[in-house]
Amino acid sequence: MGQKTNPIGNRLGIIRGWDSNWYGGKDYGDKLAEDDKIRRYIYARLSKASVSNVIIERTLKLITVTITTARPGIIIGKAGQEVDKLKEELKKITAKDIQINIHEIKRPELDAKLVATSIARQIENRISYRRAIKMSIASSIRMNAEGIKVQISGRLNGAEMARSESYKEGRIPLSTFRADIDYALVEAHTTYGRLGIKVWIMKGEVYGKRELSPLIGMQKKSGINSKNNKSNGRQQRRGRK
């Protein structure tokens, strides 16, 4: 069962939480479609900001959007200008008040979405897919991942017949529910067509109770939101220098 199922969906309610957190009545479908529209817009708008995930919370009049990213400075912008623009754009899309939280990913080598995106971008820039995959695997193992698996499918190197290749290092116990496994699927667009890249990263095992959605209620926990992101943006740019 674990081999065929999305490992994130298979662990919901056990060691993983949901990306949309709200209760819906008769307008459930409209809210779900609106969540999808918000995510698609953010991923397209912030394509260069290394966005991994978008978590959405809803109250009666407020939508709280938490963006997990490896490059928060790009989203925040100079003196918080970019995050304010994004907030206004999302207000126009949803016709509701928007609160934006930014969560920085400290180790992007352990995030499946960012690893898969990195491999896809390298392939699109005509770097050998084998080299890109092996470099990504080495980086993840160096950052103490217990295991990583990468599968690539499509017309590899422009071959006439599509095929799949898998590369694995360490262990990926998909049937062990306490195993903290991150998963992502990203497409690379090449001159020969699209290539599908799947990445599984085993971070470790979870024993005992775990907070399923640690980023939910982030504003209450840490006070980090778009209002005080202006100072965070200045600190981020100083750090780069």
Sequence and secondary structure as in RCSB ss.txt:
>XXXX:A:sequence
MGQKTNPIGNRLGIIRGWDSNWYGGKDYGDKLAEDDKIRRYIYARLSKASVSNVIIERTLKLITVTITTARPGII
IGKAGQEVDKLKEELKKITAKDIQINIHEIKRPELDAKLVATSIARQIENRISYRRAIKMSIASSIRMNAEGIKV
QISGRLNGAEMARSESYKEGRIPLSTFRADIDYALVEAHTTYGRLGIKVWIMKGEVYGKRELSPLIGMQKKSGIN
SKNNKSNGRQQRRGRK
>XXXX:A:secstr
 TTTS TTGGGBTTTB  SEE   STTHHHHHHHHHHHHHHHHHHTTTTTEEEEEEEE SSEEEEEEEES HHHH
H GGGHHHHHHHHHHHHHHSSEEEEEEEE S GGG HHHHHHHHHHHHHTT  HHHHHHHHHHHHHHTT SEEEE
EEEESGGG SS EEEEEEEE   TT TTEEEEEEEEEEEETTEEEEEEEEEEEEE  S   S TTTTHHHHH  S
TTTHHHHHHHHHHHH 
